[in-house]
Amino acid sequence: MQELILNKPDFKYKEYIEELLKLDGKDNEVHIVYDLKFLTPFTSLLVSSFLNNQKFSVSHTIGKSGGGSDAYAQNFNFFHFAESSTNFEERNTNYSGAYTPIMKTIMTDYFRGQDNISEIVSKKIAKVLSCDHTGIEELFFYIISELLRNIPEHSHSFDAWHCSQRWEHGDYIESEIALIDYGIGYRESLIFKESREIEDDVEAMKEALKPGVTSGKTKFSSKGENEEESYLNSGYGLYVVTELCKKFNGSYVIISKSAIATPNKISTLGNGQEFPGTAIKIKIKVPKDLTKEDFKEQISDIVKDGEKLSQSIAGALNTASKKSKSILFMK
């Protein structure tokens, strides 16, 4: 039996990834020693979704420091998914309070149009994170829906892992959103449709963060039921989300296979490591007095800059979709 000790703070997520990737697939049994004073969304989703996806047989004990947060971890669905429990009655399915627990949303019914599965889920999460502040709710809806719809459109996976947490401060709300898929990653996605030459995962990450670069569907040869031109892919969603993080005193971590991006740099995970999919952490601080109009202005400014920048990028689309421009308002 292998042992996985959870006792490191959330900023050491790279060490958690290294420990997860070192687990021996030939030894199916893993025992978790849960010894965290605080459990945060990104760390919890990394560990639980990985163990679940790799089909390990998991058990756990609570360490001395973990006794103060194990009940929260239970309500957050951490143990349920880490241990691949089949007892669905124990799973927390509530979108309320100060967090949304770990969930795996199956997106096989996704379609390019309003009220698709990514928008339905995003509205629920945005409502929790916003504390009923309408402008903030619009912003969170935009971020989450853009990231969620990337999973069925680009990853060749239809399992979307996600969770979130908010912390309310005097004049602003701080929120962390975590999303993971175990799909093909940015490099394979970008070279899948066309004969693009992308050297490695780092180059693919750089391309994916540029405005107008996409491997998604950019036009309909024929439309399916409920599909709309406004939802065609234009390659601006990830670019706008990362720019919003910068504008709102936030940060992000984006991991795709061996590449990792933060606001400061794009590099490799190191030591030959390769995460088996894409993992995203968004942490952002939003003023409580943000209005819908303020938010739309921020999006407009970012998109205009992106469309101008795209003109110097080979093969990039020079016009963002209405969805990425947030012209389609949340209902």
N, C-alpha and C positions, 0 to 999 in steps of 0.2 A: 504493500500500500504506500502511495506517495502522500506527502504532507505539503500543504499550502498554508503558510502563516500570513494572515492579514493583519498587519500591525503598522503599516506605513501610511503617512499622510497622503492626501490626494495628489499633491504636486509630484509625487514619485511614481506616477502612472507608468512611466517607461520601465521601471523596475518590475512592476506587476506584469507588464506585457512580457518581459524577459522570462519571468518565472513561469508564466502560463505556457509560453512557447517551449520551455524546457521539459514540460511534463511528457512522460513517456506514454505514447499511445498504446503500447503493448501491455502496460500495467493499467488496467481500466479503473482501479479504485483510487480515489483521491479523498483525503481527509482534510477538511478546512479547520484551522484553529482561528476562530473569529475573535480578534483582539483589538478592535478599532474603537477609539473613543467617539469618533464621528464617522458616519457613512455618507459619502457624497455621490451624486448621480453617476458621474463618469467612471469612477473606480468601481462602483457596484455593478454597473452595466457591463464593463469590460470583463470582470471576473465571472459573473453569473451567466452572461450570454455565451461566453467562450466555452465554459464547462458544459453548458447545455448543448451547444452546437456540436461539440466534439464527442458528445455522448458518453462522458465519464460517469461512473457510478460514485456519487459524492455523499459524504456524511460530514457532520460538523460537531465541534465542541466550542464552548464559550470560554475565552481567556479572561484574565483578571480585569483588563481594561475594557473588554467587550461587553461587560455586564450592563453598562449604562446605555448602550445603543442597540442591543440585540433585538429588543421589542420593535424598535423603529425598523431595523433591517427586515424583521418578519413582516411587518405591515407594508414595507417597500417591495415585497415579493422577492427579496434577494435569495433567501434560502429555498423558496419554492422553485425558482428557475435554476439556481445553481445545482440543486439536487434532482432536477427534472421530475418533480413531484407530479403524480397523476391525480392528486386530490384537489380538484378544481374548486371545491367549496372553501378551501383555506386561502385561496388567492384573493387579494384585494383588487377589486375592479372599479373602485371609486375615483372619480376625477373631482376632488374637492379638497378643502383645507389648504395647506401650504405646499403640497407636492402632488405629483402624479407618479404612481408607482411603476416599477418595471413592467413593461408589457411587450408582447410580441404580436404585432398587428400583421395579419396575413393580407397581402395587397393584390391577390390574383384578380379581384374585381375592379382594379383601378382603371379609370378611363380619363381621357384628356378633355375635361369639361368641369363645370361647376358642380359642387357637392359630391365630388369623388371621395374615395375613402381617405385620402391624405388630408382633404379639407375638413372632413367630419371629425377626424381625430385631432387635427390641429386646432380647431375651434374649441374643443373641450380642454386641451392643454392651455391654450392662450387665455381662456377665461380664468383658470386657476392661477396662472402666473401674474395676471394683471391686477388682481384685487379690485375688479370692477371699474378700473380706469380705462375708459373707452379707447383713448389714443394709444395707450400701452398695449391693449388687447389687439389692436390692429397690427402693431409692430411684431408682437410675438406670433400672431397668426401668419404673417408674411414669412418670418424666419423659418418657422416649423414646417409650414406647407411647402415651401421651396425645397427644403432639405428632404422631407419625406417623399415628395414626388420624384426626386432624383433616384430613389431606390428602384421602383419598378421600371423607370424609364432608361436607366443606365447600368444597373448592377447585374442584371440577369438573375436577380434574386427577388422573391416576393415576400420575404420575411423581414419586417422592419422592427428592430428592437428600439425602445425609447423609454425615457423617464425624465423627470425634471423636479426642481425644487426652487422655491422663492424665499427670500429673506426681506422683510419689510423694514426700511429705515425711515428716518424722519421725512425727508423730501424726495426719496427715490426708492425704487424697488430693484433689488439685485436678484437675478435669476440665473440658474444653470440648466442647460438643456443638453442631453446626451442622446445620440442616435448611433446605431451600429447596424451594418448589414454584412453578411458573409457571402458577398458576390464577387465579381471578377476584378474589381478595382479600377482606378482611373486609366491606367495604361492600356489594359486590354479593351476597356470600353472605348477609348479614343481611337484605337487602331482597328476596332471591330468592323465598322461600316465602310471605311475607306482605306486606301493603301498609304496611310500616314506612317512616317518613320519617326518613332519615338524611342529614344535610346534606352531609357530606364524609368523607374517609378518617380524619381525626383523631377525629371523633365516633364513627365505626365502631370505631376502635381502643379508645376509652374504653368502648364498650359490650361489645366482645369480651372485655375484661379483667375485666368484672364477673361475679360468680357468678350462675348460672342463666340467662344470656342465650345463646341458641343459635338456629341456623338448621337444626340437624340433626334427624334423625328422633327424635321423642320418644315415639312409640307405634307399634306394629305394626298395620296393617290385616290383614296376613297375614304369617306368618313364613316366611322361606326356610330352606333346609337349614342346620343348625348355628347358626341365629340364636337369641340369648338376650335376654330382657327386661333382664337386668342390664347389657347393653351398649348400651341405648338412650341417646341423647344427652341430657345434662341441663345442659350449659353450665358445668360446673365445672372441667374439665380445665386450661384455660389459666390460670384464676384460681389453682388450687392450685399449679401449676408455678411461677408467678411468686412466690407466697407462700413456697414452699419455698426459692427463691433467696434471699429476704430472711432466712429463718431460718438458713440455712447459709452466711452470709457470702459470698453469691454475687452475680452480676449477670446482667442479660439485655439483649439488644437484639432488638426485634421490629419488623420493617419490613413494612408491607402497603401496596402502591401508594405513595401520597405521604406516608403517616404513619409515624412512628417512635416507639417507646416504649422507655424505659429506666426503671430504678427511680425516677429523679428527676423525669421529666416525659414528657408525650406531646406531640409537636409535628410539624411537617412536615419533610421532607428539605430543603426550601428550593430556591430558584431554579427553581421549577416542575418539579422532578424527580418522576418516578413510576417506581418499580421495577415490572417487569412480573410481579408475583406477591407471594409472602410469604417472607421470610427471617428465620430465628430463630437467635440465638446464646444459649446458656446456659453460664455459667461458674460453677462451684460448688465449695466446699471442704467436704469431709465428713470428720468425725472417724472414724478407723479403728475406734474402739470402738463405733460406732453399731450397735445391735442391731435385729432385726426389730421387737421390742416398742417400742423408742424411735421407730422410723420410723412405725409404725402410730399411735402416740400423737400424733405431729406432724401426720399426715394428719387424724386425728380432730379435733384442735383447729382446724385450718384450715377443714375442712368445716363444723364447727359454727358458726364465725364467719361463713363464707360463707352458710350457710343462713339465719342471722339477718339478715345484711345484705340478702339477696335479697328479703326481705319488704317492703322499701322501694323496690324497683326495679320499675317498671311492666312487666308481661309476663314477669317472670323466674320460673323454676321454683324452688320453695322446698325441694326435696329432691334431693340429689345421687344419681346412680346408684351402684350397688354397685361398678362398675368405678372410678368417680372417687373413691369412698371407700376404694378399695384393699381391699375386703372379699374380693375374688377374689384369692387368693394366687397368686404366681408358682410354676409347677411346676418 
